[in-house]
Amino acid sequence: MAKADKVRVNGEIRAGTVRVVEPEGDHEIMDLEDALDRARDHDLDLVEIAPDAEPPVCKIIDYGKYRYKQQKQEKRQRKRSKSMQMKELRFRPRTDDHDYEFKKNHARDFLNDGNKVKAYVQFRGRDIIYKDQGMDLLRRLIEDVQDLARIDQAPQMEGRRMTTILAPHKKKK
């Protein structure tokens, strides 16, 4: 449920006395009935803006316009907040240089888009004896993308995988 749906209007307001903000910006504390009369005089609604204040703050405004502005603001906020995803890159201990470069470029693209990158080296069969090559590969990747990323999780073994997680640097506003 949106915040605007929980707002009390006119007869729904429960407080006995309220602080009323008029359309011109003037405000004063008065009984609820007087505030409702004043709102009717202006042909507008009495909308409870800050119900937790003592006394609650109510504003004399057009409720339809108020809801519209609130919905637009919520939509803008949802648009701005981008969810971060985890992208995965898989390597083998003896990954070729061309394949490494290809995957490194993918990692750079993912980081530029604001996503985290989980890079891992998969060891199969006797590959497990090449742990040092896997560590070198992940360190090389970290070094190659350090201008875009910070280390969220340092390289470590998890079963037959050596894993690291890289997160994009925080963008300065």
Protein Blocks (a to p, Z undefined) as FASTA:
>chain_A
ZZklmpcehjlpmbfbdcdddfkopacdddfklmmmmmmmnopacddfblmbccdddddd
dfklmmmmmmmmmmmmmmmmccdddddddddfklcfklmmmmmmmmmmmmmnopacdddd
ddehjlmmmmmmmmmmmmmmmmmmmmmpccfbdcddehjaccdddddddddZZ
